[in-house]
Amino acid sequence: MMMCPQADAPLPDHPSYPSPVRRLHSLLEDTLIEEGVGGSLVAVTRWGDIRLERPGAAVRELLHRMTLGPVDADNVVGREDGAERAELRRLLDTLGGCVVHSLGVDSEAGPVLSAEPLARQAVFSSAPPPAKGDRPVRLSRFATIRSAEGRLVVESPLSLHLVVLHRAPALRVLGELGSATTVADIAAALADLPAELVAEVAAYLAGAGMVVSAERDPRSGRPCAREDLDPRLAAWTHHDLLFHTRSRFGRNGAALGTRRSGTREAPTRRTGPTVPLPRGPLTARDRSAHAPSRRPVSVSELGELLSRALGGPAPPAVPGAPGPLAGMRLYVTVAHSPEVPRGVYRYDPEDHALVPLRAAESDVQELLDGARVAAGAPGRASMLITITAQISELARTLDGSGYSTVLLVTGALQERLRQAAASLGLAASTPVTGDVEVAARALGIDGLGEVSVGEFGAGG
């Protein structure tokens, strides 16, 4: 996230917008800056506390001002001190998930538009290539404009930002992006607006992921955006993808409830062997009459849990698919078990075995903590099953109702797992939702071609 310096040459005089464009920064309203130990600062955010080691006086002052509203860094840090500007860039990178990027002009009391982060890992590109030169650009086919809390906003399920349109120039530029065009053509069509303002509005929309660049097809000559060629997106309708990202945590601007450290650790390389699961039933009992027990789940119980849930009378099959789980996968995150090492595994139904995956311990912890909070459970489950759907594969057999059918099958599978856990005397929990971004990192899925759609916890 690079700070882009103010243009050296001022804009030409204009009756409505005579002043230079200004890049402004602020923090989300629920972000606080508190004094830490040893000269440090602590940013208290919805994603957790972030420690900032001994910032300089000017940067410290800027961070405090950013809690009050949009600020021009040049007015606080200055443009000449390279060390302070480098420190500011570093801190803005660290705080990326709670930094609001706004565009203003001196003739207006407030910003023209703002890009507000919706996720901890949101990254805003302040100078994206699509807004430069004569390269065609257009609004993403997944972006929509709507009214929200008295504001006009642009959102996309592919973006980790929400763009707020505060002033008419932003909406006017957006109105020219329904089909592929260039920034130069937009500036010519909106001749009463300074060209730099038009370019900066387009740059902010592109930096937030609402505007995409296009390449001209050498055969047809028509502009084609990269998202039009992505096979992972071909299977998604706008409505299904928006519902998926807004009905689960990770991309909807809300925190699940667990407060994690702002630092991330490198993924842990797990190279353990495949864990075979017993195929036969446990001996001599059905313990459904006993009160469920919050105990660690053994490898035998896990094997029977999956066998009972997936065997016998099948959950509703996906129409046209070869089996009830075609296009869907199960992942098992083990918190603690007598025989299975802690970590994340993919369930292989053919071999009835767990295949170990690489996952960072911080993601494993966050996945388990998030499931506990979402389920309202008194303690963490011994193991968590995450159900995913391969949307591209399902799209080949479903017509128009893909995601709704996936949710139907997911609900039926969760109920089968609950019944199987009850028969084994295991405490069970079904989280009401999950964090799609945490699941994607922990499970190693891309979050578009394969998405998490449901969870189930057992034991304790």
Summary of the structure (lengths in Angstrom):
residues: 460
radius of gyration: 25.4
end to end distance: 41.9
largest distance: 88.0
contacts: 1505
relative contact order: 0.11
helix: 31%
strand: 23%
